[in-house]
Amino acid sequence: MAIVKIQNTNTFNEWRIKTNEIGSQLGDVSGIVDNNATTTFTALNGINANDFVGSAATFTVTNTAGTYGVTVTQAGTGYADNDTILIKGSDLGGVDTVNDATITVTGQTGGNIDTATIAGTAAATLATEVKFVQDYVDPTQTLNTTATTLADAINEHEANLGTMSLTTTGTNVTAAINELDAKQGNDTLDTASSTLTGAINEHESDIGNMSLNTTANDLTAAINEIKVTADDAQSEIGGDMSTDYDGDDTNIITALNNLFAASSVSTLNTEYVRRDGVGDLTGLLTLDNLGVSSGSDNMLIKTGASDVTRITISASNGNVGVGKAPGTYKFDVQGSANATTLRYGGEDTDTRYLRAGGGAGGVTAITVGLDLQGANEISGDLTIGSELVFDADGFTFSEWSQDLVGAMFTGNAESGGITAVYNDATGKITLGIGNNAHSHTVANISDFTEEVQDAVGAMISGNTESGITVTYNDTSGKLDFNVDDPEISLTGPVTGSATMTNLGNVSIATTLTADPTITLTGAVTGTATMTNLGNVSIATTATADPTITLAGDASGSATLTNLGNATLTVTIADDSHNHTTANIDDFTENVQDIVGDMVNPTNTESGISVTYDDSNGKLNFDVNDPTITLTGDVTGTATMTNLGSISIATTAATTTVLNVYNVSGTRVFP
């Protein structure tokens, strides 16, 4: 590594955190360096497993005190639990293989990564190395002096120790202490500290702030006074030290010599980068996430003995020049640039652009799946497969596409009354319908009415009916509905019978003081009071009038008022065929399904249940089974199954005299 010379005007603090010759190389390491400083690497895709199919996820990886951490930036697609992604060590400020990181998918939703873990050996960071130096030079304990830094503390003690006039034969503190040590013997330092700062702090408590038991008022005068009586006070001086020295040295001289050796220039040169440029910085240089800063000047990266500028980063706009000064482009290279993958706007150019491999004036055969976006111009001949799409002589893409589509209508088979002709001169395709001379009304559809009637009629042939008979008259094309005629019989104290023809009014001649009321519910409703059990006429009303509606190609509707006959007028919407039932695909099944859907569970039915059996194409009708209950002086009940005849066993609450009248025709009131 080239020697970086540091000017003497740079202070230690400036060397550590400010801008200077090293700062321009390493960046602005501001503030106190943290042991847990974090370096962040963003927008990492990594290398997915071989069986991966999808869009790659991106990650942010951190290096905190030599430990990797990971967060998902973009979830990607196509991932499964336990899939792995390899991040090369060179992308993480380290060495490939040695500092590689492996990301494992621990959670995903539909192939999108939710959570992941990371494993690997992280490279040492500059922040960690600088922290080791900081811990050695500037421990966390506070100096017991007025100084706040090690340099100021040394300067303060230098004022007290370095310039004093000692009354010994020594000319400096070291010589004076050596002379005193000879007088005092091989005493061991009573200090609990294992660092220079700790020793200074401990002795500051004993020396700097103590009240000396001498006539002197400062350390220099005290030492001079002690020198006079040193021979008599040797044991006393040794006994005054309250704490034992923890080192291996057996006397003060050895301890001071070892301290001197540890702080000598030769020792410091192996531990620290010198400001004067002596000694090279060797090994891997790793920066923390604060990056590198050159302040207001351009960032220069030089190589070679002659300090040739290789890379320059402009301080004004951040543009980069490689082998030249930065220009107007964000990245400007003097010479050829080589890359494994070239990206434009974050997208691989191999997937964004066509690669022309034929050279100038050559012919390039391209086999690709194209998704051309924006304005794209291709000059020269363009051939897709074996087809010439465009040439310089006037064979255009429009002509090629017209001929390609026109060929689909030439020599083909056409049916259903439609024709197609391609005119190469105009590039047009003419379509014609042969059978288009009618008005496409129901009257123009052959056998439409008969076919609809037969299809509906077949739905009630062989079906299941309860309480009602439904028949289809093919001659008249009508559906006939005939409900059963139940017979109502009274037995017991009150007797009588009547047949309810077509669910019409019924009159039962009875004699009883109480006048019972007959109420009909279900498919038809009505009520009448039997005065003296005489004849009664019940006016009935159908509870619901069903409506048959056709939808789809055939439309129309009709309402069956009081379950009576109805005429269904049908309109055909589809007029593109020959309009015969034989040419309508699945005509019978569709009519059955349309009519069947009219009686599906979402329709409204009252007094009757109508279901459609799709397997045999039948409509099944089942009328309700009403229960007739007599209350009052005469009681009794019976269920009218399928509107069939019933017999009600009656019981008179009290003994009554029944007068039976034979009444016919209109109801007679007494």
Phi, psi and omega in degrees: 000138180295150179284131176255116182273134180249130180293146180295341180288345178284126176281168178301319180295321177294322178298325185280318190230354187252185180273127176199196182300317177286323180302325179293337179270321188261335182104179184271097177271086189275151175073190179280131180288133183263136177302331182259030179302143186245131172256130186247134177239121187249166174056047179263126177268319181074188181245116182279166177299157185298330184269013183285132174227116181156193176263134186291140175279162174239152187226158169247121183248135178244150175240103181249108178053040177086010180238129180283147170223156184217143169227151181274122178271309174233131191288337181067186178221158173085015182265156176230161177303142179074004170298148182239149177230129182262127173253121183291147181299329180293338176276355183240026177075018182229211184245137177304146182075306182295314185249021176298149177238140179246120179263130179245129179286121179253348178198139180207155177234112180060032180090354177266127185291130173260311183224157179203158175241166182222144179221149180153167180263114183279149177286149177295142181257158178299324180300320180294316181295317179295325179295323176300317178296318181297318179296326182286317185274323189226075180301171186283341182291155185269134177289135179274051175228179176283350181281156178245354178230162180298317181299315180293324178296318178296318179298321180295317178288333175297323179296327181275329189251317191289330186252006183287160178256103182273144178268047174236176177282348179287147180258357176213175184298319182299312180296321180295317179294321178300320180293319178292324180298324178295328179283325188271339182096189183271066179286148176263136179296128176269078177223141179269356185277148177245006179232161180299315181297317179297320179295318179298317180297317182295316180286335175298322178295324183276327189255307190293325185248008186280161173260106186290135175274049176225177177277353181281156178244009172212172187294320182298312180294325180295317179297319179298320180291322179293328179302322183295324184248025186297321183296324182279338188255012184302311182291325181293319179297317179295325182284342183285345180282119187276342184237138180282149176284132185270355183280179180273352182289150183254355177210168184297321184298313180298318180297317180291324178297316178296322177296319179296318180296321181293331182259008181287163182298320182296322178289315181297327180297333179274347183254328189232157171279124184280143179292332183275005175086002179283127181090138180268149171275112184252164179093185182279126178265116181240129182259153176275185187287000176284343175079198183238136181228141175248014180068227182272357181264162174297149174271119182247133174241119186244151175220158178092159184295330182270011179055048178287132180290121181256319180227133177230131176248122183292133178285338185276320184229359178079006177293149185245134174242129178251115182076010181196171178287150179300140179251212181275349179270154179297327180218117185235122184247133172270105184112196183271144176251134182238132180214145175295318178227128177254126183242147175230120183062030180083359184246136179302127182295335177295333178265345184264326186237158171280136178264114180274112184257003184272349182079183182295127178073004183271178178245124183250124175270122185243127175241097185217163167260109191267140168227077185283129181235147179078200181271116180235129182238130178242120179261156182085188181285142176237120180239127175250116187065236176256005185263127174281115183268324184209137170222167185287351183270005175114355176282101190267169177296323180297315180296319180298315181292324177297314180295322181297315179288321181299325180296337179289341181252005181253125180073015180269174179259128181239145181212174179077018177082016181246144178232153179218131181226131178260127177258107184293331182292317182264346183072024184247155175244123181258124179252139179221146177250121185290318185259082181226029185264357182253177186267000178057047174252170181302324181297336182267002179264118184297128174057024184298309183299314182298319182293319177296316180299315181294322180295317179290321180298323180294337181288341180245018176254120183079013180273184180255128180229143179227119177078002182207147176244127180241124181231154179247125178263102185294332181292314181267349182069032183244154171259124180253127180247126181225108179283154179297154178256094182286150176252128180259122180238137176252135177232167180094213181302332179241126179237157179158163179206157177199150177258130181269092184281126178053037182055030179273186180297149179227142180235122179246119180280115179222162176231123179193145180296326179275141180259097180290154178248129177261127180238127178261134176229168179107229184296327176231149179236157178171164181210150177202149179257129178273094178286122182053033182055030178280182179300149180222142177242123181254116175281119185260152177224129177294135183287333180209140176257103183293148178242130176263124183234131175260140179227164180097221180295331177246133181229155180155164181207156177207143181254130179272088183290126182052036180060025179273177179296153178214150178256128183257113177269123188248138176242130181265125181271326184274117182238028185263003180238192185278359172061043167237148184298334179293336181265002179263114181297132175055038184301309184298314182297319180293321177297317179300314182294323179296310180294320179298324179292338178291341180243025180289173187300348182270358179277178181250125178231139179226118178080000181207147176243124181240123181234155181245124178262102186292333183293323179246003177066039183243151172257128180250129182247131180222107180285156179295155176257093184286151175254125179259124183238129176260132178232170180098219180293334177240128181238157178165162181206151176200149179258129181270092183283126180052034181056029178277176180295145179227161175230125182256117175280117186256155177226127179275133181290326179227164179288123183234160174257120184264125172252113184259126178245142177264102184246132177231160178080225185287146180299136181249127177263138179295000000 
